[in-house]
Amino acid sequence: KAAVEYFKTLDDLPEEPVFVEWRNGRAVRIGRP
């Protein structure tokens, strides 16, 4: 659910898969895990 809320804040979704990692209570987008 957290990832969905994070993606809602983006203007447009990237075509490539995006990984979101929580750091210090913030969602940080990383290219690869």
N, C-alpha and C positions, 0 to 999 in steps of 0.2 A: 504493500500500500504506500509505503514511503516513496518508492521509486515513481509511482504514478503521480503523487502530489508534486514531486520534483519536476517531472516532465511537463506538468501543467504550467510551470513557470517559464518554460522555454517558448520562444516565438515559433520555432518550427522544429520538428523532430528530425534528427540526423538519420541518414539512410543506413549508416553502419550501426551495429549494436553498440550501446553505450553502457558502461558499468558504473553504478553509483555506489560510493563507499561513504559511510558515516564517519566523520572526523570531528571531534569536539562539538557534537550536536549539530553539525552542518553536513549537508549532502554534498560530497565532492565528486565531480564527474571525472572518471579515469578512463583512458583509452582501452587498457587491458588489465585484467586482474593480476 
